[in-house]
């Protein structure tokens, strides 16, 4: 391996270390209470090192969100396109749930953690988020065109579906199921989603 390749690998490894450390601190302390200095101290580096990779905390948070939405879209794209629209819509909910359980840290950063809008909601920066959301809205439109959900507003319906699955996910990853036995959590979460899917069949 040449000098240039080694330096490039080291830069990539440092960037990944910064992102991992920032994710941990954002989740433990919240966005507002986490500083670039905190992140540097946790890594045992000087803040100057962090600023070589990210100009500020917003840019760092955005990089995390962007990576999360990239993975999220990859998951959603797995919904089989040869299924009828209604079945694809149900499968989309299962995939959404799987992403959140597989990557709770990213899900928390993307959809739960309180952070300033400018960190990842700029017109350019929100492209991946909108692309992911369009997977849901396009399937909802296909369902309506196929005779389901008669008389319903597609945007309101998509928002209602998203809200339900997000709520189930949040209970799971934010550890709000303490009143149930640990071994019941998976069955409760996926069982609730399947009941919801059955209810949609009646709409």
N, C-alpha and C positions, 0 to 999 in steps of 0.2 A: 504493500500500500504506500503510495506516494505522500509527500508532505501535504499537498493540497487536499487529497482525499481524507487524510487523517484529521486535518483542521475542520473540514466540513462535517465529519462525523462527530467531532467534539462539540461543535456548535449545536448540532442537532440534539445531542445528548444533554447539553446544558439547557437548551430551550425546553426539552421534555421535563427535566428536573424542576425548572421554574414553574411550569404548568402544574405538575403533580403537587408541588408544595403549596402553590396558590389555591388549588382546589381544596386541599385539606384545611387550610386556614379559613377560606371563605365559608366552608361548611361549619367549621367549629365556632368561628367568631362573628360571622356575618360580614357583609361587604364593607359596611361603614367602619367597623373596628379592625379591619385588616389593612395594613399599609405596605408599601413597597419595602420599607425598612423591616417590618415584621417578617416578610417573606424571605428577605436576604438573611436575617438572623437565624431563621429556621433552617436555612440551607448552609449556614456558617460561611457565607460569602459577604462581601461588602455590597451596599445598595448600588454602587456604581456598576457592578456586574449585571444587575437586573436591568438597569437603564440602557445597557448595550443592546438588549433584546426587545424591550418594550418601553415606550416613552412615558407611560403612566399606567395607573391601575385600571383605568377604563379600557385601554388597549389590551391589557393582559386579560381582563375579564371577557372582552369581546373575542379574543383568540380561543378561550375555553368554550364559549358559547358556539362559536363557528364550528369547532371540531365536534362538539356535541350534536349540532344539527346535521353535520355531514354524516355522522354515524346513524342518526335518527332516520334520515332520508333513505339511507342504505337499507335499514330494517324495513321501512314502509314499502319500499320497492319490491320486497319479497312476496307481497300479496299476489297470488296466482292470477294472471290476467285472463285465463280461460274459464274462470268460475263465473256464474251469473252475478250481476252487480250486488244483489242482496247478500249472497254468500261471501263475496269479497269484502263487503262492508263489515261483516261479522269477523272475518279473518283479520281485518285491519285492527280491530279492537284487541284481538289476542296478541298481535305483533306489537302493538303500542305497549301493552302491559309487559310483554317480555323485554322490550328495550328498557323500560323503567326499572325492572327488577334486575336485569343484567348490568345496568349502568346507573345506579341510584345517585351517585355523585354528580354526573353530568345532568341527569334529569332535574335534580334539585337546583343546579345552577341555571338551567334553561327556563324552568317553569315555576319555581317556588321561591328561590332566594330573592330577597328584596335588593334591588340594585338600580342605579340611575338609568333612565331610558337611553341616554346617549351612548351607553356602554355597548349596546348591540342592537339598537332599534333604529339605526339610520337607514335611509332608503337603500343604500348599497348593502349595508351589513345585514339587513333583515331578509335579503333575497333567499337564503337557505331556509329560513323559517317559513316564509310564504310558500316556497316550493313544497315544503313538507305539508303545510296546511292544505295546499291545493290537491294533494292526493285524496284527502278526505272529502273535500267539497266536490271534486269531480265524480267520485263514486256516488255521493248523495244525489247529484244531478242525474246520473245514470239510473239509479233506483227509481227516482221520480218519473223519468221518461219511460221506465219499464212498467209503470202502473202502481208503484208503491207510494206511500206517504201522500195520498191525494189531498190537494188543497193546502199543503204545508209550505211554508217559506223555506227554501233550501238553505239559506244562510243561517236562519234561526235553528233549523233542524241540525245542521252540522255543528253549530255551537253547543246545542244541547247534548249531542252525542259525545263531543270532546269533553264537555264539563263532567259528564258522568264518569267516563273512563279516567279522567284526571283525578277526580275525587277518590275513586277506588285505589288508584296508584298512590296517591298522597298518604292515605291511611297506612298503606303497606310500607312505603319507604321511609316515612317519618315516624315509624314505630308507634302507631296509634291503635294497635290491636291488642294491647296488654290484657284486656278483659277476656281474651280468648287464649286457649293453649297454643303454644308455638307451632305444634304440628297441624293446627287448624288454619293457619294463616293462608297458606297456598290454596287450600280448598275453598275458603271463604272468598278470596279475591277472584279466582277464576270462576267460581260458582256464581257469584254476583254478576259477573260479566255475561255468563251464559243465560241467566234469567233475563237480563237486559236485552240480550239478542232475541230471546223468545218473545219479549214484549214488542220489540220492533216489528216482528213478523205480523203482529196484529194491527199495526198502524196503517 
